[in-house]
Amino acid sequence: MFGRRQLDACREEARVQNRDLKLLNTINGFGAKGLLRSISHRAMPPVDDRLHGEGDAPMAGVQVLTRYCGIEAPYWGLFVNHYHRIGVRRLQVCVQNDRDAEEVEAWDYPEPMTIQVQRLRSDLPPDEGLRELDPSSYRHDAPFTLLADCDEYLQPLRSDLSIRRLFELFPERAQCSIPWVMCPVLNPLQEQPRGFWGNHGKPIARSDQIEAVASDHHFQVPPVKPGGRILSTPMASMGWVLVHCLSRSFEDTLLRQLHTRFTCVKNTDRGEIVSRVRSGDLPIRLRVLAYFSLQERYLDVPVPSLRAIDLAAQTRLLQSCLGESDLRLAREVFEEYRRLLGRCVRRLPTYPATTFPDIVAALPSPDELRQLYDA
């Protein structure tokens, strides 16, 4: 006969096995199955559909909460036209100074499109300022709100499931997570029809449920029940992805390196670009770009054409802070670094099973690569 301790051990082993089996039964590669299960099973448009006049455009009823600063000018038209094409009719544009507000308001927008400028505190980095924005200033302007930067393009992969219908499928959910498909671009005149999964994404939420912007990747919304979990439906398996053009051109990355006010590991050397390039070195952001540009592109996704970028405006912005010789040298050092990095990229952290800080820490300097390969 088993003693009490043996019986207790057997029961505990059985309990753990049952728990693990239940856990495995909820996993499908896109998040827990329970998060993808609809209690209504199908989305039926209400009889008094207020959006009927817009048809059932993919993003009908969705407003985009985004940020703008002067270095986005060459890319702003591409961003605006993309979202207008798929049904967005209102942009909530966050700025931190009068000049940026004037640029946003002076733009020639497609019709119909409503632009509402939101002022963030100028003494804070943009991400911190966004977290302090009062959602009552935009909560009642559209049924749904997408948080996206100007280099992120929401893409429907199917024609039969709009955002509105998706939320009808999940009436108990306040927020959905849209995964990144990474698509770094070096030359916008060359089409980039493929990308790869990222390790982050952006949220889209019922506007009236938004309590705050919790981070660049989540809204703060109420839990499903008091004290319960805040469920966020993974949208990749529902046919929605967010194409993240980590760079829209090589020059775009240089502009961000020169002007960014974000405080993160990619920008710790943001004031050193000229001195680094002249010494044959590369700033961190350009090393990261080289790493991402070497990743295998295994996903076919409808990436927006970047040919609409205002290349003349991009050149003017860059020449205002970087001389032609320094720009040419930066490109030469980058191309050399990218070529040498390609010889050892498989020894580096595997994306997306890693973090930005780990990537930055693992990337060798240009001099280390030259010594390694006697270049």
Summary of the structure (lengths in Angstrom):
residues: 375
radius of gyration: 23.4
end to end distance: 73.6
largest distance: 86.4
contacts: 1112
relative contact order: 0.12
helix: 41%
strand: 18%
